[in-house]
Amino acid sequence: MSDESRSTPAQTPVAAVIPAAGRGVRLGPGAPKALRALNGTPMLIHAIRALAASRHVSLVVVVAPPDGAAEVKSLLDAHSLPERTDFLVVPGGETRQESVRLGLDALPPQYGIVLVHDAARPLVPVDTVDGVIEAVRDGALAVVPALPLADTVKEVEPAAETGEPEPVVATPARARLRAVQTPQGFDRATLVRAHETVIGDVTDDASMVEQLGATVVAVPGHEEAFKVTRPLDLVLAEAVLARRRLNDGF
């Protein structure tokens, strides 16, 4: 690829970073959340395939538990993955933020667009992935897929102990609220600067970019890009896969 083609937004190579170093305690004891089986296949493999399904994604970096890189590499070798996509496994850190930074550090220099995706969102449709990429290529520095909220949301004063009543202090206008999903897409230089600048606990990478003063934009998410966090989510994910198999004929 020539230097000229690298500088063209529509041709900028896209890499994805999947932090998969978390333990997933809300799913109970056992393997790390990303390695839990979904229809007989680890969620991580489902998530990797979901991103690699996009013809724009040419590299997927999986950030493994600090002492589990070899295990995750063996896992990838044991499953069929798209041949046109390159895969890399690197050891992660003690926090998600540190793991994403280590994934960024492992990217070759030609990748100007970076997706960051939760391994616990194994069923994100390829159209959602492509929509995020297209928004970055159109000039956005940071993009999140998001859905309108079905429920009314209340802001409360947190109780000192779990289970105690919590006073409601405000009811935000639901029309202005969105539930944010992944993959989140970024101009690489902006995301790197955010990780170099922002210190402290953050809930997602887009919020780090917000703290730089840069604009984050939302594009339509998808109901099947939900996060598998609790046992009931596994049941729902299995149902989605069953419906896909029925519709796709396999």
Long-range contacts (C-beta under 8 A, 24 or more apart in sequence): 1-110, 6-110, 6-112, 9-137, 9-138, 9-139, 10-137, 12-111, 12-112, 12-113, 12-137, 13-58, 13-59, 13-110, 13-111, 13-112, 13-113, 14-54, 14-56, 14-57, 14-58, 14-59, 14-111, 14-113, 14-114, 14-115, 14-133, 15-57, 15-58, 15-59, 15-60, 15-61, 15-107, 15-111, 15-113, 15-114, 15-115, 16-51, 16-57, 16-59, 16-60, 16-61, 16-114, 16-115, 16-116, 16-117, 16-183, 17-61, 17-63, 17-100, 17-103, 17-104, 17-107, 17-114, 17-115, 17-116, 17-117, 18-44, 18-47, 18-48, 18-51, 18-60, 18-61, 18-62, 18-63, 18-103, 18-116, 18-117, 18-118, 18-119, 19-63, 19-92, 19-96, 19-99, 19-100, 19-103, 19-116, 19-118, 19-119, 20-44, 20-47, 20-62, 20-63, 20-64, 20-65, 20-72, 20-92, 20-119, 21-63, 21-64, 21-65, 21-66, 21-68, 21-92, 21-93, 21-96, 21-99, 22-96, 22-119, 22-120, 24-120, 24-229, 26-229, 26-230, 27-228, 27-229, 27-230, 27-231, 27-234, 28-231, 32-65, 32-68, 33-119, 33-120, 33-228, 33-229, 34-119, 34-120, 35-75, 36-228, 36-234, 38-122, 38-228, 38-234, 38-237, 38-238, 38-241, 39-238, 39-241, 39-242, 41-79, 42-75, 42-79, 43-119, 43-120, 43-122, 43-228, 43-237, 44-72, 44-75, 44-119, 44-122, 45-75, 45-76, 45-79, 45-81, 46-122, 46-123, 47-117, 47-118, 47-119, 47-120, 47-121, 47-122, 47-124, 48-76, 48-81, 48-87, 49-81, 49-82, 50-117, 50-122, 50-123, 50-124, 50-125, 50-126, 50-129, 51-115, 51-117, 51-124, 51-129, 51-183, 52-81, 52-82, 52-85, 53-82, 53-126, 53-129, 54-126, 54-129, 54-130, 54-133, 55-84, 56-129, 56-130, 56-133, 57-85, 57-115, 57-129, 57-133, 58-84, 58-85, 58-86, 59-85, 59-86, 59-87, 59-88, 59-107, 59-108, 59-111, 60-85, 60-86, 60-87, 60-88, 61-87, 61-88, 61-89, 61-90, 61-103, 61-106, 61-107, 62-87, 62-88, 62-89, 62-90, 62-119, 63-89, 63-90, 63-91, 63-92, 63-99, 63-100, 63-102, 63-103, 64-89, 64-90, 64-91, 64-92, 65-91, 65-92, 66-91, 66-92, 66-93, 66-94, 67-91, 97-195, 97-202, 97-208, 100-195, 100-205, 101-195, 104-188, 104-191, 104-192, 104-195, 107-188, 111-188, 112-187, 112-188, 112-189, 113-137, 113-185, 113-186, 113-187, 113-188, 114-185, 114-186, 114-188, 114-191, 115-182, 115-183, 115-184, 115-185, 115-186, 116-182, 116-183, 116-184, 116-186, 116-191, 116-205, 117-182, 117-183, 117-184, 118-182, 118-227, 120-227, 120-228, 120-229, 121-181, 121-182, 121-225, 121-226, 121-227, 121-228, 122-228, 122-237, 123-224, 123-225, 123-226, 123-237, 123-240, 123-241, 124-181, 124-182, 124-183, 124-222, 124-224, 124-225, 125-222, 125-224, 125-225, 127-222, 128-181, 128-183, 128-220, 128-221, 128-222, 128-225, 129-183, 131-219, 131-220, 132-183, 132-184, 132-185, 132-219, 133-185, 135-185, 135-217, 135-219, 136-185, 136-186, 136-187, 140-185, 140-187, 140-215, 140-216, 140-217, 141-186, 141-187, 141-190, 141-209, 141-214, 141-215, 141-216, 142-184, 142-185, 142-186, 142-187, 142-190, 142-191, 142-205, 142-206, 142-209, 142-210, 142-214, 142-215, 142-216, 142-217, 143-184, 143-185, 143-186, 143-216, 143-217, 143-218, 143-219, 144-180, 144-181, 144-182, 144-184, 144-204, 144-206, 144-216, 144-217, 144-218, 144-219, 145-180, 145-181, 145-182, 145-183, 145-184, 145-218, 145-219, 145-220, 145-221, 145-222, 145-225, 146-178, 146-179, 146-180, 146-181, 146-218, 146-219, 146-220, 146-221, 147-178, 147-179, 147-181, 147-220, 147-221, 147-222, 147-223, 148-174, 148-175, 148-177, 148-178, 148-179, 149-174, 149-177, 149-178, 149-179, 153-177, 178-218, 179-221, 180-204, 180-206, 180-218, 180-221, 181-221, 181-222, 181-225, 181-226, 181-227, 182-225, 190-214
